[in-house]
Amino acid sequence: MSDNHIYNEDAYKKFSEALHRTLEGPNIKRVDLDWLEPRAKATGVKTKFGSFGWRAAISSRIAPKTVYLGGEDVRLTQPSEQQKALIAISPNELDKVLHLLRTLPFYHIRRQLGENEIYNPFCNLYVSAADLINYRLGYMWGMTMFKPTKRPGPEFIMIHIPEEHPLRQQVLVLPEYSINIALGTDYLGEDKKGFLRQSMWTADQQGMLGLHAGTKIVTARNPEDKLKTYGVFLFGLTATGKSTWSCHQLGLDHKRGEKTWVTQDDIVFLRTDGSALGSENNFFVKTDVEKEYQEAMYNTLTDKSTLMENVMIKANGEPDFMDESLTANGRAVVQRNKLRVDIDGRKVDIFSKSVNLPPLEELDGLIFAFITRRNTIMNFSQELTPEQAVLAYLWGESTHSYASQPLKAGESVRIVGTDPFIVGSRAKKVNRFYEIIMTLVNNYPGKLKFMQYNTGGIGEIIETSEENGQKKKRLIRKVNRVPINLMANIQRGDLRSTNLYEKGRLGTKEIVRCEGESLDEWDIQRFYSEEQIQGYIKNLVDGRKKHTEEIAAEGLRQEILYAAERSFRIDKSGKRAQISVPGEEKQKQEEEDRPVFITSSKTRPRRDRFWRGR
């Protein structure tokens, strides 16, 4: 049975119309950062560095209680029973929101997302001031955004009412009306992601593609000793190392002109010319940082400008970033212009002056790097074809760890684009990524490179059994983690085009030498028997096939389905895997009508030109 009956589009429209009148009420005070700062800090704890910290009752996003209200194009593709219940009663909750907005004291802060001449949404945050500690929400969030300008909008609205009863805790998203509402949670991430989720969906409607990815600009010397400048996209699920590698200097030689400039760490908007518009002025980062491995981030976290949430602050005022005994999701708003590293005894800035990546024609190349974290047979670095890069975006792979989720340890988690904030069809996002990538490859021969980095390791063995009808897991052999220095060397070698890759078992090119050094010690045959290797490959293919079928039901392009089926041939265990898609004939007809955005008749590029420095 269809779930359409649980949606009430008339109620959403009525709410939107009433909301705009309600937001003009006398109980809502328009404020700015200067007004919020002393009020927020009055409820915080001052650290030994002069920074401030607060504690939230809710320490992470409430994704299972987040629902999208509107037409078929914006609805959750597979809502849970809990989400269906929230959708069904949402008209009543929306009426209550209007009542609370007319009754409680609220403050309104207006900031701007982005800094360019094309797309800069105005973000209007309305927060209940019934509890004074809520001042920190507007202050901390406002510090991540830009000061409003006269650049083009559109206008977004976020309403945050932490006082709603925990039993009615939820996030209501009305994308078509540019409204997000957080109820019964005081987690800052709901405000941040509320606006960013809306901005990605709106950007998609304007012909761009919102990406859950960090970006940076890197200058490195190629084998001909010429300096080349590349734009880099870093995709990755939480805890895979996206922020770490966005800010890592990779051992580049600054004395010879090599350097990394950090632009963004979370959300960007990809355009058809290869440029990427940034979203945030400052970053909301996870704080489990060690100075040895994340120097720039550590230096920023210990600056007096930092604003912390749920970080362990000792009685003497010292933050302990690695103590997660109270929460495993310590967070902080850090200033992008405080990203610095020590080079030859002096502090050197590593932040880019612009939050945007320039068009591809202004760069020597563009790299799309997908970060995964797997612990068995996946090579630390793989070079991908453009089609394989689209599949990497489609699969958005990582695995649950034994340390964080023992009952799911070793199991794959797959999220399209590593983006849990997609509104509506995930297949549309994959199709759009395919179209942009293929257009860039065709228009800029030899200037694109696609990589997948495994920041996990090799060698883990987990035994699964059943006891009394329940699945049990036991760690037989721990993973051999990829050393941080080795991963830095690999990425540096890729930028310098000095690594050697050969065809591997997963159908991609796998690294075999890193800047002249052999990687034989990491050969998977040293860790597993051939039977075990084939078992892991079969498991990988089975998971990818199931995930692909799920997304294909939302309308994947045929070219992507064919590429996926070809990739499944790495499984040598038996019958060739084929994707079964409901309504496939209808999909094929829609495929014929769908445009492709290739604008050049240039021949297919030679992919080795990038490696040789062009």
N, C-alpha and C positions, 0 to 999 in steps of 0.2 A: 504494500500500500504506500502511496506517495505521502511525503511529509508536508506537502504544500499547505494542508489545512491548519498547521500550527503557526503559520505566518499571517500577519495582519498588516498589510501595506498601508491601508487607510489610517490605521492607528499611528504608524510611524510618521506619515505625512502630517497628521493632526498634531503630533507631539512637536515636530520640527517647527511648525508655524507658531505654536504656543510658546515654545522655548525662546525664540528670538524676542518676543514681547517680554517674557519673564526676566530675561537677562538685563533689562533696563531698570530693574527694581531698585528702590532706595537702599535696600539691605546689602547691595553688592558694591564694594569699594574698588575703584580702579587704582592700582598701585604699580610701582616699578621696583627694580632691584635695590635701589638705595633705601626705599621704605621698608622692604622686606629684610634686608641684611641684619640690622640690629635686633629685630623681633625674632628672627630665626636663631641667631647666635645666642640669644638669651635663654633658649631652651636646650642648647647643645653643651657638649663637653669640650673644653679647650685642651689640646694635646701639647706635649713638650715642644713641638715644632711651630706652635702658633696656629695650627689648623683646627678644625672643629669636626666633631663626630656626633651622630645621633643613633638611636636605636629604634627600628621599626618593629611593630608587632608581627607583621607579615614580611617574610624575608625573600620572597620570590614571586614571580608572576603567577596568576591563577589561570593558566591556560585552559585547564579542564572546565572552568566556569566562564569562559569567554565565548560569546555567541555573536553572529553577524545577522543583522535584521535588515531585510529589504527584498528586492527582486531576485530572481533565480541566478543572475550573474554574480551576486555577491554572497550567496549563502554558503555555509559550510557544506562541503561535499559529502562528508560522512559524520554528521553530528552524533554524539553519544546520547544515551538515554537521559543522562543528567542535562546535557545541553538542550535536548528537545523539550524537556520540562521547563527550562528557563525561557526558551523561545515562546512556548505556549502562554506563559503568564507575563511575558514582557510588557504588554499594554498596561497592566496594572502597576508594574514597577515604574514604567515611564510616567504614569500619572503621579506616583509618589515622588519621583524626582522633581517634577514641577512644584509639588507642594513644599518639598524641602528647600528648593531654590527661592521660594517666596517667604520662607519662614526663618531659616537659619542665617547667621551672618556669613557672607562670602567675600573673598577678594578675587580680583581679576587682574592677571598679568598678561601682557601681550608681547610676544617676541616673534622673531622671524627665523625660518629654517632656510639655510642655503645662503650663498653669497655669490651671485652671478647675475647676468642680465636676462635670464630665460625663465627660471622657475624658482620662486622664493615664497613658499606659503607663509601666510601670517598665522601664527599659532596663539589662540586665545585660551588660557587655562583659568578655569574657575574652581576654586578650592574652598571647602567649608572652613570657616575660622572659628567654629564652635569650640574646638580644642586648639589652644595656642601653639602646640607642637606642630600643627599642620602648616605653620608659616615656612618651615624648612622645605616643604615640597615645592612650593613656588620658587623659593630662592635657589635651591639646588638645580631644579629643572631649568630655570631661567638662565643659569650660568652656562648651560650646554648650548644655548641658542644665541642668535645674533640680535642686535638692536634693530628694531623695525626701521625700514627705509621706505622710499617711494617706489621701489621696484615692484613688478607685478606679483599678485597673490598666487593662488586663491586663499580663502579664509577657512581655517579649521577651528573647531571647538572641542575642548576636552573638559568634562565636568568630573570632579573628584570629591566624593563624599565618604571619607573613611568611617564616619560614625554609623553608617548603615549596619544593621545587626549582622553578626557573622553568619547566621543561618541563611541570610539573603545575600551573601557575598557573591559578586558577579561583575563581569565587564560586558557592557552592551555596546556594540559597534553598529553604527548606521552609516556605512560608507557613502551611500548616495546623497546623504545630507551633510557629510563632512563632520559627523558628530561621534565622539567616543565618550563613554561614561564608565567610571570605575567606582564600585560601591563595596564598602565593607573591607577595604584593604588600604594600608598606608604605605605600600611599597612604591618607591619613586619610579621604578622601572615601568609601572603601568602608564605613567604620564609620558615618559620618554617614548615607549613603544606605541602608545596610542597615536601620537602625532606622526611618528615614523611609518607606522603601518598605513595610516591614511595618506601620507605623502607618496609612498610607493605605489599604492593603488591608483592615485590620481595621476602620477607620472606615467604609469602604464597607459592610461586613457589618452595621454597626450603624445603617444608614440615613443616614449622612452621606456626603459626597463629598470624598475627598482630592484637593487641587488643587496642582499645581506652579505656584504663583503667589505673588507678593509682595502685601502689603496695606498700606494707610495710611489715615489719616483726614485729610480736608482741609476747612478752613473757608474759604469764599470769599464775596464779595459778588455778589449777582445784579443784574440791570438795575434793580430797584427799590431798590437800595442796602441790601438786607437780608442779614445774614450767614446762610449756610446751611452745614450740615455734612454731608459725604458720606463714605461708605465707598468705598474704591477697591480693586479687584482688578487686578493687573498680571500677565498671562500673557506668557511669552516664553521661547524657546529660549536656550541659552547664547550669549552675545555679541550679543544683540539690544538690550541696555540695560535689562533688568529691574531690576537693583540700582541703576543710575544714576537711573532715574526714580522708584524707590521712595523715594529719599532727596533728590531735587532739590526745591528750594523754589519753582521755576517763576516767580520774580519776583513772588510774591504780596506784598501790602502789609501787613507786620506791624503798622505803626502804626495801621491801620484794622481790626485784628482778624483778618486773613487769615493762615493758617498751615497747615503740613503736619506731621503726627505720624506717624513711621514705626512700624509694628507688626511686620511680618514681611517677609522678603526671599526666601523659598523655598517652604515647604510650609504649607498651612493646610487646615482641615477645614470645608467649607461645610455649613450646616444649613438645614433647610427654612424657617426664619424669617429667612433672609438673614444671620444671624450667621456668623462664621468663627472657629473656635478656632485659636489659634496653636500652634506646635510647639516653637520654640527660644528659649532665653534670649539667646543671642548668635549671631553670623552667621559662616559660613565663606565668605569672599568671594574673588573673583578680584581680583588686586592691580594690574592695569594701569590705574592711576588717575592722572589729572592734576588738580591742585588747582583749576585754573580752572573745570573742568567738573563735578567731583565733590567739592565742598568738604567736605561732611560726612564722606564716606568717607575722604578724604585725612586729615582731622583725626583720625579714629579710627585709621587705619593708623600714624600717627606718634605715637600714645600709647604709653606704656611698658607698658601691659597687653596689647598685641598679640602674638600668637603666629604666626609665619610659617612657611610650608612652600614650599621651592623658589623663594624670592625672592632675587634677586641682592643680596648684601650685600658691599659693597666692603671692601678691606683696612682702611680707616679706620673701619669699623663703620656706614657709611651705606647704608641700603637704596636700591636703584634700582628703583622699581616698573615702569619702562618698559623696562628692559633684559631682553629675553626670549631672550638668546643661549644660555642653558642650558636653559630650558624656557619654553614659551608658556603655561604654566598655573601661574603663581605664585599662591599662596593664603595666606589668613591668617584666623585666628579673631580677630574684633574684638568689642569690648564694645558692646552695643546702647546702653548708657547713656552712651557717649562720643560719640554722634552729635551734633555741634554745628556751628553756622555762625556767622560773624561778622555781626552786625547792629548798625550804628551804633557800631562800635568795641568791642563786647562779645560774648562767646561766649554763644550761646543754644542750649539743648537742643532737639532736634527729635524725640526718641524718645517714643513713647506709654508711659504708665505700665503699660498692659495690653498683652499680646501678642495680645489677641482683638479682633475687630470686634464691636460690639454688634448686636442684632437690627435689622432694617430699620425697624421701627416707632419706634425711638429715634433714627433719622437722618432727614435731609431727602431723602436719596436714596442710591442705590447705583450705582456705575459698574463695569462689567466692561470692561476695556481689554485688547485683544490686541495685543501688540507683534510686528511682523514686520520683517524686513530684506530689502527687495528693491530693485533698482537700475535698473529700466526704466520702466514706465508706471504704477506704483501710486501713487496720491495719498498725501500725507503723513498725511492724517487722513480717516477715513470713519465716518459714523454708520451703525450697523447696526440692523436690526429684530431682535426677539428670535430669529426663525428664522435670520437671517443670523449672529447671535452663536453659535448652536448649530453652524452650519457652520464658523465660525471656530475653534471648539473642536475640531470633528471634524478639520479640515484641519491645524491647528497649523503654519502655514506659515512658512518662511524660505527663503533661498537660500545656496548656497555662494559664498564670495567668491573673487575672482581672487587676492587677496593670500594667503589661507590655504590654498586648495585649487585651484590653477590648472587641474587636469585636470577638475574638476567645476564650475568657475566658471559662474555663471548658472543652474545646475541647482537645481530646487526640492528642498527637504528638508521632509518632512511627518511630524509626530509628533503623534498624538492628544493634545489637551490640552496640547501642548508638554511632555508628561510621558513620559520614557523609562523610568519605573519602574512602569508599569502591570503588575499581576499578573493573568493570565488575559485574558478577553475585553475588548478595547478598546471594542467596541460597547456593552457594558454601561455603561461609563463615560459614553459619549456620551448614551445613553438616560437615564441618571440626571441628567446635567446638563440635558438637555431638560426632564425632569419638574420639577426644582427651579426652573428659570428660568421656565417657563410658570406654575407655581404662584405664584411671587412676582409676576410681571407681572399675574396675575389678581387676587391678593389686595391688591396695593398699586399701584393705578392711578397712572400718572404719576411713580412714584418710582424707576424703573429706566432706565438709559441704557447703551448698548452702543457701544463705539468700537473702531476698529482704527487703530493708529499705525504708520507705516512709518518706522523709524529709519535706513533705508538712503539712497536717493536716487533720482534720475531721470536718464536720458540715456545709460546705459551701452550700449555695443554690443560684443559678443564674436563673433568669426567662428570658426565650427567647420568643420574640414576633416579629411580622412583622408590619412595618409601611411603606406604600407607596412602597411595594415590597422589602423593605430592612429589613434584620434581625437586631433586636435590642436586647441588653442584659442589664438586670438590676440586680444588686447585692441585693438580699433579705436578706441574712445573711452571715456575714463574716466567714471565716474559723477560727477554733481554731487550731493554729499552734502547732506542736509538740515542746515542750520546748527543747532547746539545751541540757540542763543538762539531760533530760529524754532520749534523743537519745543517748547521751554518755553513760548513765547507761545501756541502752539496749545493745549497742555494747560491753560494758565491760562484761556484764553478759553472752553474747553469747561466748565470748572468755574464760570466766571462767566456762562455762557450768552450770550456776546457774539459768538460766531463765526457765520458764515453758511455754510450747506450747501445744495447743489443736487444733483439727480439726476445721476449720472455714468455713465461707460461700463461700469463693473463691476457695475451694478445696485444700487449703494449710493448714499447721499448723500455727496458729496465736498466738502471744504472749499474755498470760493472767496474768503472774506474772513476774516482773522484779527484780531480785536479792532479792526475798522474798516479794516485795511490790505488792499489787493488782493494776490492771489497769482498774478496773470497771468504773471509771469516764470517760474513753474513749470508752466505749461500744457504738457502733453505734446506738443501739436502744434508747439511751438517746437523739439522735439528729434527728432521722428520723423515720417515720412510716414504717411498713412492706411493704406497697405499694411503698413507695419511695425507700426503699432499693432494692426491686426487679426491680424497674425501672432503678436504677443505674447499677445493675448487667447486665440487658439486654443490656443496652447501652455499657457496657464494652465488653461483648461478641460479640456484633455486630461489634464493631470496631476491635477487635482482629481477627474475622473471615475474614473481608474484607482485612485486612493487610496480613493475612496468605495466602489467595488466591493470592494476588499480588505477594508475594515472591515464592509461590509454582509454579507459572508459569515459574519461572527461574530454577526449578529442585530440590525441597526439597525431602529429603529422606522420604520414606513411613512411617518409624517409627515416624518421627517428625509430619507428618500429622495426624497419628492415635492419638498421644499424644495430639495434639491440639484439635481434635474432642472430645476426652474424657474430656478435660478441659472445653469445652463449656457446659457441662451438669450442670454447676452451675446455668445456666439460666433455671428457672422453669416456664417460661411464656407460653411455647407452644411447637411447633415442634422442635425436636432436630436438632441443627445446624450441617450441613455437608459441607465440603469444596469441591467446584467445581473447578477442575483444567483442563484447556485445554490440550489435548494431554496426558491424564493420562496413557493410555496403553503404549505409548512410554516411559514415565517416569518410569513405573514399570519395563520395560525391562532394562533400564539404571540402575535402582536400583539394579537389580540382579547382574550386572557386576561391581558395585562399591565396592571397598575393605573397610573393617573395620579394625582398627589398634589394636584390642585387642590382647595382646601377652601373656596372662596368662590364664590358665584353672581353676583358683581359683573360688570358688563358689561365688555367689552374696553376697556382704558384708552386715553385720548387721550394719545398719546406726546409731545405738545408741552407738557404741563403742566410737566415737568421743566425744559424749556428756559426757561420763563417764571417759574421760581422758585416754582411752585405758588401 
